Amino acid sequence: MNISESLAHLRELRTTLPAALAAETDPLTRAHGVGEIIAELGKLEDELKEVRRPAVAELRAQGYTVRALAAELDLSPARIDQISKGRRA
């Protein structure tokens, strides 16, 4: 699955998952389901950050400035600096 396909799948989930969870009649089951999904999203976010960090480092090594990367990635220069230094935020 390429990046475009992964994004399309994620966007589809974003539109269908909340409604599916809201349709669950048992509030305990619904709350557990939401909690499990939030936990998985946190893990996914951590894993994605570990993919982005070396990509940013590679771009910096190629000569991109912090400001240029910030503009390209729609992030602040401070955030690019944090990513470059391996800081989590």
Phi, psi and omega in degrees: 000127180273178184299316181297318178293320179296317178296319179298318179296316179297317179296323177296316177299321180298329181272333184260328186296312179302319180293320179296319179292319180296333181284345178294124186281332180275117184296329179292315177298318179298314181295318176298315180301315179297317179299317179295319179294317178299319178297317179294322178296323177297318178295317179298317178301316179299317180294320179293322177298326178287342173276321182290320185305308179292333176294317178295318178298320179296318178295321177297320179294333178280354175111359176296137175277164177301316181295318180296317178294320178302315180294317183293322184263002180057045176234166178281154174303323179297321179292320177299318178298318178297314180298315181300326181268003177076019179274140177265136176202000000 
